[in-house]
Structure formats: structure tokens, C-alpha cells
């Protein structure tokens, strides 16, 4: 089989910011294309960490009007303590995580013993306490963890409250699979500049949280 080689001078790709490289049927085979609307901003990896916090302007974190929607992805978040719930809170100053929140949540669960459950759980009413990422508790056995997504809408708005939607699944301490849907709002018209994640007790033993900005939402 013959190997065809391109002359480096034959590439016809215009260096445009925010563009990606794609293939087409032209003689040189390349053109510019729109980059993904989902942009990775920051990755934090836990190592016996009490919290993982994303604060605008700190360690290359962006959490302002650059994007209308931000999403956090939880990948195998493993607690050091057994039977603990995942939690979050917001900050308007980058230091104090105590925004007043009203939230709602419901779960669907299925144990390894083939028992099922469905119900309303872990909600706040005008509370500065941490909100919940899980209704049930996460176990700390080596193979137990939490995974899911957390969407934050228009955190830099100074007109509206700050809506969020969370969708997480846990390997529960019973043991079980439990999916917890949560939503609510930070009841403030101040800009949200920080988001903190933790367990209700103990450390985040391991796991990764990725922050993305979503363009043109």
C-alpha cells in the first residue's frame, strides 16, 4: 500500500480563534470548523480533600458572564467516611459559602436485594446550609462512589435568583443504586462567584470534578 504525504504548504486552514480542524473533500482535505459549544474550564482531583471549590479568578477558574450556563461533572467521587451525603453551596464573595437556598429533590432507588423505593428527600427552605447532591448516603467501600452532573444558570446575573439542576447517582451504603434529582435556586441577586462541593462529614477521599462552560445556550 502506498502512503500519500501532504506538502506542509498545501494546508488551507485559516487560523481563526474558536475554530477547530476538520476534514473535507477539498484537495488539501482540511478546513476550519466550529469548536464544541462545551468548553472545559477546570479539573479538580480530590486527594483526602475536605472540599473541592471553584472560585472565579482563582487558579484559572471562570465563573462569570463568559458563559450563560456552567456544568460540573462528578466522576467517581469517593468519601472517606461511610454513609454520607454529597453536598454543595454557593458563594457571592469567594470566601463564605452560605447563600440562602430553596431546593427540592426526589429519588428512585433499587437495592442489590431487589427492593425498590421512590420518594421526596433532602430539600431546603430558605436555608444557608449546604444543599444536597444525594438523597441516600454514599458508602466508602473501595468500589462505592457518586457520579453525575450539576448545572448552574447565569451565575453572574444581578437581576435574577440563581437556578441550578443536579442529577446524581450513588452506589449507596445499603448497598443500592439511587438516582437523586435536585433543583432549586440561590435566593440572591448578587453574582455567584464560587461553588463548593463536599460530603456532610469526612473528606473527599478521591474523585474528579470537571467544570465546563456552555456557549450559545
Secondary structure as UniProt FT lines:
FT   HELIX           8..10
FT   TURN            17..18
FT   STRAND          19..23
FT   STRAND          30..34
FT   STRAND          38..49
FT   STRAND          52..55
FT   TURN            56..57
FT   TURN            59..60
FT   TURN            65..66
FT   STRAND          69..79
FT   STRAND          86..91
FT   STRAND          101..111
FT   TURN            112..113
FT   STRAND          116..120
FT   STRAND          131..132
FT   TURN            142..143
FT   STRAND          146..153
FT   TURN            155..156
FT   STRAND          162..172
FT   TURN            173..175
FT   STRAND          176..186
FT   STRAND          194..199
FT   STRAND          204..214
//
